[in-house]
Amino acid sequence: MQPPTVSRLTRAVHLACLCTPLLTAPAVALAQDAAATGPSTTELDTIVVTAGKRQESVREIAGSVSAVTGQQLEDLGAQSLGDYIQRTPGVVFNNYQPGVSHVVMRGIATSSGNVQGQTTTGYFLNEVPLTEPGWTIVVPDIDAFDINRVEVLRGPQGTLFGSASMGGAINYVANLADASGFDAAAELTASQTRNADVGFGAKAMVNLPIAQDVLAVRAVAQLREDPGYLDNIGLGRDGSNDSRTAGGRLSVTLTPSQATTLSWLSLWQNTDADDNSYRIAGLGEFERNTAIPEFTDTRVAVHSLRLDQDLGFATLTALLAQQDKRQDWQFDYTPIRGAYNADLGLDLDTPLYIASGGESTGRSLELRLASSGAQRLEWLVGGMVFQTDKATYEALGAQGAAGAFDRSPLFGPGSGAVIAPDDAIFNAFYSHLDGTELAVFGEGTFHFNDQWKATLGGRFFRTRVESRSTQVGFSTWPGAPVVTRARTDEDGFNPKASLTWTPSQDLMVYALVSEGFRFGEPNTGGLSAYPIPAGSRSDSLVNYELGARSSFADGRWLVDATLFYVDWKDIQLRLQTPDFYNYASNGGQAYSRGVELATTWRPVAGFDWQLAATWQQARLDEDLEILWAGTAPAGAQLPGSADWTVSNVLNYQFDARFAPTLTLAHQYVGSGISDLASAVPGAVRHTQGNYNTVDLRYRMTFGSTDLTLFGSNLGDVRGITRSVSEVNGIGQGLVRPRTFGVTVHWRY
């Protein structure tokens, strides 16, 4: 394999921040140096990426890997996932409420929100797993400031990334401390959203070398106030869905020698929303109606210690981490208070509510060895353990409940103190879960010659989930609390194989077969008179894809295209016994097939056009019985997906004073449904999607300061991002209304 020519390398540098492959700032800088000084063995195509957990050429990865770079995040004015994630192919973001807004890749989902088991999309921070088994506590939505890039890996990633990443994975890559020199940045944003107060954001970063090229510290702080745009007529409060995001990161990097790097990374991020961000269909453009605020509070903390040691023949990586997540929210159940009063003989007259949430702590350790340098046989082997300790709760309550039970003819005096000891919560379920994933994994790539290579990989895994559930309240009166225990164990092998053909520097073609898996979910026995299984096991999911990466027009037009087919069987489902006990099981099958396209075109200096488009069909392959709804027929669309998604980003930098840059961004998300019940004939359809949005940004540079004027959702469309039946109507999550603002970004 010969290194590219200088002209070829220069063309690659021109497109470095725009094309689909993963790019890092140091690698781009090296490539620019090489282009300036002549031929060099340091080339853009040898960028180290974490998608393969080893040193690997981004233009030779046999798989659907893309990224949104730090510069692209800044150009888009990105704050959170909703601002950028749908601009990569094959991805739909189902925005609804903080902490439970899910990303669906290639249509692999049975709901646009939380499901009873583990999610089908994995989330990582610098390779640290953030997705625990069971019901999701907080989908991490890391603030985009001072993020190096966000890697998006489409298709199952079970071989290297483990459980949950059946549809794909998102890996946030935060900038680490850099001992080569001082750096700093700050950003202020003010914005005005239709039907909302003025929003504000303040962020800052400082990178401080303690010992030149040896020890450095990097600190990041951020605060963002997003004013509410929904009016809660039940509370008499305009803009009730205010939210605040605050947090920061701390990184310490020690490089005692060229062969050794030790890095620490901590992240804290809290998001507090005063009220939920869904409107009630039929009330009004921006109206909702609840008797109490439906708040959501989330807490995320991640701490990791990483060692990278060059052993000569291989690189040793050790990654030790802990992630802590907590979420608490409240839902209004007052519209059905009358039913409880009638059934239980109560006279409640205060708002009825559901309080729900939980907390989890995950600890992980990964050790791996990766071969060094370009060899005919490149290999990677490793092992991992991931342990989760999680507690969740769901409680029904109303102030004054104890007195209401004392007055009830069905319960009588003295019952209230037992059923509702805090005079509010009168029925509750508490669950505690311990989960463990053990795995050994490996990949090997053999280069037959300069054009052909084959990769084989696999992961042997063993998962265990132990749960304990406690039920208290009127449903156990007059007996003691009901405690049940359950456990599931599973082991298996997750294979991966690919074949790559590179006939020239302008074309690479690959074929890939890969599988994914996730934790099963135990069932607590004893609550139903009917037999139920011990629990669900992992689904069976196999992904087949054929992809090509090509370069045309003397390197000014890059095209990545992928054909894929996903075969999904034994899907994890939530079923019900004849006596109305819900339980986890497996059944049914589905498929997803489609085409993903990502292109970057630079016809002239200063102008770039990035296009990402996906056509897919994610469908049930057979009739499926849906809890409480009926039968969804074969051919029904899977929820949380869209048959079509299109994104266009056009940048033009004027050759003028202050380097003015104009960015126009368009996005289309096709129509879809939010849950499988919507696929049942005659059922209420919870629809989403079928909208276009357009954003515009104008930036000028004054020395080390950028001034940006922006407008988002210029058409002020009411795009529905998810819809759900709530007790007070059909809730609809919305694209944020038209917003104008200004950002000042200073860098050292």
Protein Blocks (a to p, Z undefined) as FASTA:
>chain_A
ZZddfklmmmmmmmmmmmmbdcdfklmmmmmmmmmnopcfbdfklcccfklopacdfklc
gcddddddfklmmmnopablmlmmmmpghiacddfbehiaccdeehiafbfbdcfbdcfb
dcdeehiafbdghjdehiadddfehpabdcddedjfklmnoghilnbccddddddddfkb
ccddddddddddehiacdddddddddddfbghkbccdddddddddddfbdcfknopghkl
gccdddddddddddfbfkbccdddddddddddfbdcbdcehjamkbccdfbdcddddddd
dddddddddehjaccddddddddddddddddfklmmmmmmmmnopabfbdcdddeddddd
ddddddddddehjdfbdcdddddddddddddddddddehklmmmmmpmkloghklmmmmm
nopagcdcddddddddddddddddddfblmbccdddddddddddddddddedjklpcbdc
dddddddddddddddddddddfbfkbccdddddddddddddddehjacbdcdfbdcdddd
ddddddddddeehhiaccdddddddddehiacddddfkopacdddedjdddddddddddd
dfbghiacdddddddddddfbdcddehkbpcdehiacehiafbdcddddddddddehiia
cdddddddddddfbfklmpghiacddeejiadddddddddehjaccddddehklopacdf
bdcddfkbccddddddddddddddddZZ
